[in-house]
Amino acid sequence: MSRPTLPTARLRWQDDQPRSAEFGDIYHAADGAAEVERVFLGPLAFDARAAAAATAHTLRIGEIGFGTGLNFAVAADRFVALAPPSATLHWVSFEARPIDPGAFAALAARRARTLPCYRALAAQYPPPLPGWHRRRMAGGRVLLSLYLGTVEAGLDDLDGRMNAPFDGWLLDGFDPRRNPDCWSSTVIGGVARTATAGTGIATFTAAGAVRRTLEAAGFRMTRIDQRPHKRHTLAGRFDGDFAAARRPCRHVAVVGAGLAGITTCDALTQAGIHSTLIETHPARTHLPGIVLHTRLMADDRPVSRLRRAAYLDAADYYGWRGIAATGALQFCGPNLDRERMNRIADAFADAGPWLRRVDPSSASSLLGLPVSESALYFPGSRPLATDVLAAHVAAQVTVERRADTVIHIAADDDGVELTLEHGRLRADAVVVATNVVPECLAAAALEVLPVWGQLEVAAATPHLAMPVFGDGYFAPTSRQSLAIGASYEQRPWSESRARDFNITRAARFFTRITGRPADIRVIGSARGVRGIASDRLPVIGALAGSTRIYVNLAHGSNGSATAPMGAAIAAERLGGSFAPFTKAELATVAPERFAARQARRGYRHGARPPSAA
């Protein structure tokens, strides 16, 4: 079984100058920040680009070789100081040998005194897991999309997904003689496909082979005199056109005002797209006890990568939206036996602080209650204030709310028309983000069924410091109450049956891990329905044969982690920035994945063939 983590850089220090033991080269000169200015930001006219950024404009900068994060930190601090408050810096970087999180924390502590961005970067530094990692900083004004893996693989993954060109590129791989993979014609060709007329480029190296490769790809290059530091570096401009992946939509209808719908509207707002949020159940109250959590796997398959990528991205998203992390403890249970827990803990032992195994003593300290078992600790988990998220989205001027029921959706070359119970709505596209597949999309033959569930709100005796998972879960909703649940009903149970099930399971679980009886006094209940796909993965993307009808649904019991992912994917497809997930990960949730299975085995799990719809 392949390990999920990447090998990290072997870092060596000479005074205050880091070196790569693997490549035998320095990360930067002794005057690091000044070097960034003279080699990269100056030739790219970065200050002028930042200061001239128009309202709601995104300045897109690509970088090969994230390294110590110095280029990014210098540029991010400069952007925040110079750019209009409504402008955004999107920094897209590639790194094959990331620095170990512990080593990076120590490095950032040395740098934060002069470069404040390092404080945020150290707190949000991604684990060495392959694929995309997105981090939001400076209140969302700075966006970092970091691809961990080879630059060739990262650029290939980006190919065909960009809806706007890059404004500039920093090529900062190690010496081409020591690290030729960063300077190949394939890599430079990938860079060129993100560029348009006027896109700037700058490199530390002035090697003739690099200059000729850049010129062959369409960049007009010149040498920059860097004496007395070195003789020359290279800088240039692209001379060509950019082919956008798709034309951005102006107005999108979003059906469903649950977590998937709310986050979809939020993602569309960030992309500058107006949305109409259609609430089919506007009177529904806030559902307590929703917790950001995930079920990990120890291997490196695309579906395993997807789960951890969705969780890590969601943690960053909710943190950006002001929802504080409390952490969560995962004990053994029906879905996690001791052997599997140990495999997961071992697989991610070198992946930094985002996940770790804790012994009973540490688990007790974290929970504020003596427990007798080891657990997995997820520091980034948090209870979700969905009402706060909903209020935030409702306050956006680009979001219109409408209480109605969708009867029919029809798409044509110019957009979609929604027939509602109380009128009609015209939009460029629609995203269906309901709990289950609505009747008007039955012909899509998606293998999704409704599964009912109930959670209880109980008096908190004793108080738990964080959510606990295992055989069911406990989630504090305040110091006075906690949520317990949730039932999983293939057919709807009575409220009393679901309550008895939840109480019995919770009492058994609590007694098992604490050795003491549970005092569970129920003070309320909440019922709902989840959509569950046949493979237990969400269904996200365009329906087969359509470029106007999208879905973001079937999140099951993992929607706290996967709903923001679905929102990002929908926004990419509708003209926003690329979602921070690889093509292989996107394929695992695409609606068309059911077609091949249906060709082999027929229509199952609630799906109906078009002729039967």
N, C-alpha and C positions, 0 to 999 in steps of 0.2 A: 504494500500500500504506500503510495507516494505521500511525502510529508507536505503539509499545507503551507509551511513557512519558507521564506526565501533565505538564502545565505546572506549574512550581513557583512558590511565593510569591516576590514581590519584596519582600524584607525591607529595612527601613531602621531605623537606630538613632538615637535621641536620648538621649545619655548611656547609661543602662542600660535604656532603655525601647524595645522593638521596636515598629515600626509596619508596617502593610501599605501598600505603595505603590499597590497595585491598588485597595484599598477606602478608602484615605485615613483609616484608623482605627487606634487603638492595639490591640495584643493584650491588654494589661492595664495597670493603673495602675503608678505608680512603686514602690509598696509591694506588689508582685505577690502574694507568698505571703499577706500579711495580707488582701488583697482577696479571694483565693480563699476564705479562712475566712469573712469577713463576708457575702459575696454568695452563696456556694454551700454550703460544708460546714456552716456554722452553721444556716441555714434548713432544710437537709436532715437535721439531727440526725445527721450522719455519724459522729461519735465514738461516740454512743450505739449506733447501728446496728452499728458495728464491734465495740465491746466486748461487745455482746449476741449476736454471731454464735455460734450453737451449734456443737457438734462437727461437722466435715465440712460445715458450711453454706457456701454461696456467697452473698456479697453482690454483687448485680448493679447496676451503675451505668452509665447511658447518658450520652453527651455529644455534643452537636452543636458542632463546632468544636474539633478537637484542637490546632491552632495550634502554640504553642511547647512543648506538653506540660506546662505549668505546673500546671493543675488535676490532671492525672493524677499528677504527681510528688509534689505536696503530699499528695494523698489516699493514694497508695501508701505513702509513708513513715509517714503517720499510721496506716494500717491495720496495717502490720507491727508498729508499736509497741503497738497497743491490742487487736487481735483475738486470739483463741485460736490457738495454733500450727496447729491442724488446719483452720482456716477459710480460705476463699479469697475474694479480691477479683477479680471479673471486670468489667473496665472496657471498655465497648464504645463506640467513638468514631468520628466521621465527619469527614472532611476533604477538601474539594474542591481546595484549593491547598496541598499539603504543602510544608514548608520543604525546600530542597535539602539532601541529606545532609551536604555539606561545611559549609554554614552552620549546620546543626543541631549538628554536632560542636563548632563554635566556641561556639555559644550554650550547649550543655550544659556545656562546660568552665567557663564563667563561673558556672553555677548549682550545680555539683556540690558546692561547698564547704559550702553551706547545705542542699541537698536531695540526699542521697546517691543517690536513685533515678535521677538524671540520668546517673550513671556507667553503670548497666546499660542505660538507655534509649539512650544514645549508642552503646554497643557493639552494640545490637540494633536500631537504628533502621532501619525498612524503606525500601527503594528506592521512588522515586515511580512505582510500577506500579499500575494500577487494580485494584480488588478488595480482598479481605480479606487482612490480615496479622495473624498471631497470634504473640505473644511471651510467653514464660514468664519470670518474674523472682522474686527472693527465694525460690529453691528451690521454685518452683511455687506459692507462696502468693499471688502476684499474676499475673493473666492479663490481657493487653491484646489486644483484638481491634479492630484499626483498619481501617476501610473507607476507601480512597482513591478518591474520586469524589464525585459530587453526593450530598447527604444524601437527596434524594428517591429516587435509584436505590438507595442503600444500605438505606434503610428498606423499600423495596419488595422487595429481595432477602431481607430478614430476615422479612418477613411470612409467617406460616404455618409458621415453622421454630422458634419459641421453645417450649420445653417448661416454662419457668417464667418468671414475670414479673420485670420490673426492680423494684428497690427504690427507685431514685431516678433523676432526670434532671437534667443541667446543660445548659441552652440557652445556649450561649456563642458564637453567631455574631456577626459584626460588626453594627453599627447596622442595624436593619431598613430604614431608608431607603436605605442604601448596599448592602445585601446581602439583598434581599427573598426570595431563594430559600430561605433557611434558616428563614423564618417563615411560610410559606404554610399554608393549611388542610390541604393534602395532607400536608405534613411533620408538622404537629401531630397529624393523624389517625393517621399511622404511629407516632408516639410513644405515643399513647393505646392503640393495639392491643397494646403491650408491657406495659401497666400493669394494676394491680389495686388494689382498695381499700387505701388507705394509701400507695401509691407517691408519693414526694415529687417535687417539681419546683421548680427555681429558675432565674431568669434575671437577667441584668444590666439588661436593659431593663425599663422600666415603661410602655412605650407602650400606649395604650388599645386599639389594634387588636390587639396581641399578646395582651393580657389577654382580650379578647372571644373571640379564636380559641381560646385555651386553655379558656375556660369552655364554649364550644360543644362542645369535644371531651370534656368530662367532668371537667375539673380545677376545683376550688374554690380560687380565687386570693385572695391578700391582698397588700397593699403592705407592704414592709419599709422602715422609716426608715433611711436610710444617711447622714444628715448627720453630720459636715460634708463627707463625700466626694462625695455627690450626694444628691438628694432621696429617691428611692425605687428599690427593685428589687422584683421579684415573686417570690413563693413560693406553693406550694399543695400540695394532695393530690388524688389521683385518687379519684373517686367512681363506681366501677363494678367489673365483674368481668373476669377474665382467662380467655381460652379457650386452654388448652394445645394444642399441635399434636398431642400423643399422650401417652398414659399411660405413665410409665416402667415398664420391666420390672424384675423383682426378680432373676431368674436366667436367664442366657443360656448356651447350650452353644456352644463355639467348636471347630470341627473343623479340625485342622491346627496343628502347633506350629512352623511356620517363621516367617519374619519377619512375614508378614501376621497369623498367629494370635497371635503374641506381642504385637505392637503393638495388636491388637484387644482382647486381655484387659487390657492396660495402660489403654487408653482407657475401657473399661467400668469399671475400678476407679476412675478419676478421676470417672466419672459416678455412683459409688456403687452400681454393679450387680455382683452376684455372678456369677462365670462358672466354668464347668467346661471346662477345656482338654483336648480329646481328642487324644492323640498317637498317630497311626497308625504312626509309625516312631520309638519312643522310644530306640532304640539308635543313631540317627544322630548322628555326631559333628559338632562345630562346623565349618562350612564356611569356610575361610579366603578372603581376597581379595575380600570384598564391600565395595564402595566406594559412598558416596553421590555420585551424579553424575547428570547429565541431559543430554538432547539438546535444545538450544533451537532455536526458530524465530524469525525476525526480525519476523514479522507480529503482528497483534493478534486473531487468531481465538480463539474459546473454547478450542480444543484447545491453542493456543500458550500462552494464559494459564494453562491447567491445568498444563502441564509446569513452567513457572517457579514457579507458586504451590505446587505439590507439593514442588519442590526446596527452596524457601525455608522452607516450613513444616517439612519434614523436618530441615533443618539446625538449626532452632531446637529441635525435639523431641529430636534426638540430643544436642545440647549440654546441654539440660536434664537428660538422663539420664547426663551425665558423660563422653560420648565426645568427645574433643578434636578440633578441626579441624586438619588438616595442610595443606589446600589440595590442588588437583589441577590438572594441566596437560592441556589438550586440543589436540593437534596435528592437522593435516590427516590425513584418511584416507578410506576408502571412503564414509563417511557425512557427511564434512565437507570439501568442497574449499575452495580458497583464496578463491574468490568468496563462497561462503556464509559462511565464517568472517568475512570483512570486513563482510558485511551484518549479521551478528549483533553484531559489535563496534560498528559504527556505530549500530545501533538502540538499544543500551543504554549508549552512551558517557556519557550524562548521568544514568544511573540509580544512581550511587553505587558504592561499592567492592566490591559482591558479585560483580562480573564485570568483567574488563578484559583488553584485548589487551596482550601483552607481547612485546617484541622478543627476538631470540636471546640478547642479553647478559643481559637480565632473567630470561629463562626459565632460562638456565644458572645464575644465582645462586640462583634458587628451587629448582632441582632438585639443585644440588650436583654438576653434571656438565655439561661443555661440550656445547651443542647448537647446531645451525646454522639452526633454523627459529623463526619466531614461533609463538605459541600463545595460546589463551584460558586465563586463569587464574581459577579458582574458589576463592577463599579459604575458603569455608564447607564444601568437600568434606572427607570424612574416611573412613578405613577403619572398618568397622563391627565392633565386638566383639559379634556376635550371641549368643555364650555369656554375656556379661555382661548383655545385655538379658534373656535367658531366665532367668538366675538372679534378676534383679530381680523379674520377674513371678512366678516360683515362690515368692518370699518374701512375696508379698502374701496377706494373710489372706482376701481376697475371691476368690482364684483357687484352684480345686481342679484337680489334674492327674489324668488318667486315661489309661492305656495301653489302647487298644482300637481296633477297626475298626468303622466305621459301615456297616451293611448297608442300612438303609432309614430315611427320614425322613417322618413323617406329621404334618400340621398340622391343627388344628381350632380352634374359636372360643376355646379356653382356652389354647392353647399348642402345643407340638410334642412328639412322642414319637420318640426315636431308638432304633431297634433296633440293638443292638451285637452283636458276635460273642460277647461274654460278658455279656449282660444287656440291660437297657433303661435309658433315661434320660429323665426328664420335665423340661422347661424351658419358660419363657415364649416363647422364640424361639431360633433357631439361626443362627450365622454360619458359613458354610462358607468356610474360608480355606486350602484345600489348593492344591497346585501346579497341578493340573488339575481339571476338573469330575469329581466322582465319579460312578460308575455310577448311584447312586440319584437323581441329578438330571438324568439324560440327557433326560428329558421336557421340561426347560426350554428346549431347543433353543438353547443358547448356542453361538455360533460360536467355540469354543476348541479348540485342538489342542495336544498335548504336543510340545515341542521339547527334545531332549536336549542336554546340554553337558558339557564337561569343562574343568577348569583344572589347571595344573601348579604345584607348589611347587618352586621352584628356589633354589639357593644364590645369595645376593645378591652379585654381583660385577659392577660396583661397587655400593655402597649408594646407593639413591635416597631423596631427602628427602621425596618425596610420590608419590602415584599418577600415572601417565601414561596418557593415552588417545590413540588415533589409529587405527592398524591393529591392533586388539586392545588389550590394556592390560597394564601392569605395576603391581602394587600391593604395596608393602612390607608384610610381615606381622611382621617384626622386623628387627633390624640384620643378622641372619644369613640371612634368606630373603625371598623375594617370590613373589607369585602371578602367574601368566602365563595369559592366556586371553582369552576362553573360546570353545570351539568352539560351533557353532550347527548342530545336526544334525536335519534333518527326519525322518530315520530313524536309529536308534542306530548309531553306529560302534563298532568295536572300540576298546579302550583304547589300543592301540598306534597305531592310525590317528589318533585324536584327539591323542595326544601329539606325533606327527610334525607334524601340522598346526599345533599351537600353537607348537612350537619353531621351525619354519620361518618362520611369520609373525612371531613375536617377534624373531627374529634379523634379518629383513629390515627391520622397523620400527626397531629399535635402531640398526642400521647407517645407515639413512637419516637419522635426526635427529642422530646423533653423529659419523658418518663413521668409526667404528671397529667392528671385529667384536665380536659378542656372545659372551660366555662363559657359556652356559646349561647348568648341570648340574642336571638334574631329580632331586629327592629324594623326590617323592611326587606323587600325583594325587588328584583328587576329582571324582566324577561326580554329576550330578543331572538333574532334568527341570524345565522351565519350562512354564507354560501361556501360550499366545499367542493372542490374539483376532484375528479377521479384519482389524480396523482397527488392530491393534498398541496398543490402549489397554486398561487394566484394566477389569474388570467388577465394579462395586460397587453394591450396593443391594438392594432387595427383588425377589424373583422376581415376574414378572407374575402378578397375581391373588392374591398372598400378602402378609400383613402379619406373618408369623411366620418365613419362611425368607429369609435374606439371604446374599449372597455377597460375598467380598472376595478376588478371585482374578484370574488371567490377567495378572499383573504383568510377565511376560516378563523381559527383562534390565534393567528399570528399577525393580524392586521396592524397591530401597533408598530411592528417592524417593517412590514411590506407595503402598507398604504403610502407612505412617503416615497418609496421606491417607485410604485405605480404612478404616482403624480409626476415624478421626474421623467419617467419614460414617456408619459402622455405629452408632457410639455416639449420634450425633444421632438416627438413626431409632429407636433403642431407648429414648430418653428422656433422653439427656444434652444437653449444650450444643450449639448449632449448630456445624457444621463450618466452618472458615474458607475456604470456597470458594463462589463464586457459584452461583446456580441454573443459569446457562448452562454453567458448568464441570461441575456435577454431572450435567447431562443428557448430556454427552459420554461418561460412564462408566456410565450407567444400563443395567441388563440389558435393558430394553425397547427399546433402540435397534436391536436386531437384527430386531424384528418387521416394521418397515416395509420393510427390505431383503429379508427373506424373502418378503414378499408380492409383491415385484417380481421376484425372481430365483430363488426357491426356497431350499432349505436347503443350505448349503455349509459348508466349513471345519470339519467334524466335527459340525455340528449335525444332529440328527435330529428330524423332526416327531413330535409326541406319539404318533401312531398307530404309529410305528416303534420307539418306545422300549421 
